[in-house]
Every structure is written in structure tokens, then in C-alpha cells.
Amino acid sequence: MLPMTCDSKIFNITSQPACAFSATMSVENADNAENLKKKDGNNEDAHPYKCQIDIALPSESCAMNVKSVLEVDQEIGDRVKKSFTLTPDSDHPSSNRVLRVSFQATEAKMLRVAVSTFYDYLTVALKCLQEFGQ
């Protein structure tokens, strides 16, 4: 696995604390994935490239709104899988303020394209929240 981290970006949401997100990405060597498929003879991990993005939002309702907006767009084809979950924040364990987005892809290029597109959509959603409120 090749661990990679992306820098955080800060968005200010109307009179709320800053909305920060961080991304961690781990990419499995494609040669190792192909060798594992050949050895096992099965296609268990057909999506060896993975990325998980955690977005800490100011409130649970804000997180639910962003989730409902972003999960509408499904990935085209079966080369990329994307899932959304709300999880508790370490600072506020009683509320699900963190939107966790997990990507799985068959190729590193497809993962990069999916994550890049997701960040574009996320930017639009956060700017809308900033402009129009929750």
C-alpha cells in the first residue's frame, strides 16, 4: 500500500465554525492486485484502489443536507463505487456531523477522476450552504 494524504481545505459556513475536510488515500499496487487475482482465481477485490474522505460539518443537519445533495449523482459504470455515511465527530460524539465518503475503483486513474469530480461537487454544495444557509 502506498499511503497518500491530501491537504485540508477550509470553507467558512455562515456564522458557524469553519467547515474543514481532510482526505486520506491508500492505493494498493496494481501489480499486487493482479497477482492476487491470478493466485486465488477469484475476483474478490475487483476494486483495489480506495480513498476515504471525511468532511467535518458544523451541524448534523448540515451534514445530512450535504449528504442528500451529493449522493444523488451515481458513478457511471461499475469501475468506481462510492458510498456515503454519517459518523460522529470526536469532539461531538453525540451527533453525526462527519460525512464519510468512500471510493473504490478498478484503476488508479478512475479513482483520481472520481475523487476530483467529487471535490468539485463538494465545493459547489459548501458554497451554496455559505450563500443560502442551512
N, C-alpha and C positions, 0 to 999 in steps of 0.2 A: 504494500500500500504506500502511496505517495501522499502524505498529508499536505494540504494547502489551506491557507486561511485568507479570507478577503477582508479588506479594511471595512470598518463600520462607517455608515453614513448617518448623519443626524438630520431629522426633519422636525421643525417646530410645529406643533399642533395647537390651534387656538387656545391661548391661556392655559394650556396643560403643560406638564413637563415635556421635555424633548422626547421624541419618538426615535429610538435607536434600534438598529438591527445589526446583527452580526451573522456571518456565514462561516461555516467550516465545511471543508470538502475533502473527502478521501477518495482517491482514484486507484483502483486496482490495475496492475499491469495487464494490458490486453493479452500479451503472450501467455501469462499465467492462467488467465481465464480460459483461453482456447485450449491450453494443455489439460486443464481440469475437465473440460467438457469431453475431450478425447478419451481421457483415462476412465472417467465414470460412465461414459456412453449415454449420459442423460443431459438434459438441458435445464438443470435446476436453477442455476443463476444465469439466466439469459441476459440479465441487465447488471453487469458487474460494476458499472460506473455509477457512483452515488454522490449525492450532495444533500445536505440538510441545512435549511436556513431558519433561524429563529428571529422573529420580529417582535420586540417588546413594545407594546402599545400602551397608551395612558390608562385605558379602562377596558373592562371586559366587553362592554357594549361596542366600543370602538373596534376591538379585535373581532367580534362577531360580524360587524358590518364589513370590515376589510375581507374577512374570510368569505362571506357570502358573495362579495363582488368578484374576488379573484378566482374562486373555484368554478365559476360558470364556464370559463374557457378551458375546454379539454384539449389534451395534446392530440395532434393528428397522427394516426397510425399507432403502431404498437412498439415503436422503438424507444419511446420515452413514457414512463409512468410518473404521475405526480399525485401526491396526497397531501391533504390539509388536516391539521389537528390543532385544537386549542389546549394549551398546557398552563399550569400555574407558574407564576414568576417566583423566583427565590425570595424576593423582597416582599411579595404579597401572595403567600401560598393559598389563600382562601379564594382568589379569583383567577380565572383563566385569561390572563392578559397577554400571553405569548402565543403568537401564531407560528406554528412549526410547519414548514413546507418541506417535504421530502421528494427528491427526484431520483429516479433510477433510469439508466439508459444503456443501450446496447453498444454505443460508441461514445468516445470522449467528445467528439465534435457535436453530436446530438445533445449531450448533456450541457455543453457550453452554450449552444444556441437556446435551449430551453431555459436555462438559468438567466441568460442575458435578456430574453424576452420577458421573463417573469419580473426582473428588476424594472424594466420599462413600465409594465402594468402596475407594479407596486408604487412607483413614483407618481403615476397619474392618480391612483387611489389616495395616496397620502396628501397630494396637493389638493385634491377635492375635499378631503376632510379638513385641511387647513383653511381652505377658502369658505366652505359652507358649514363647517362644524359637524358634530356627530349627529 
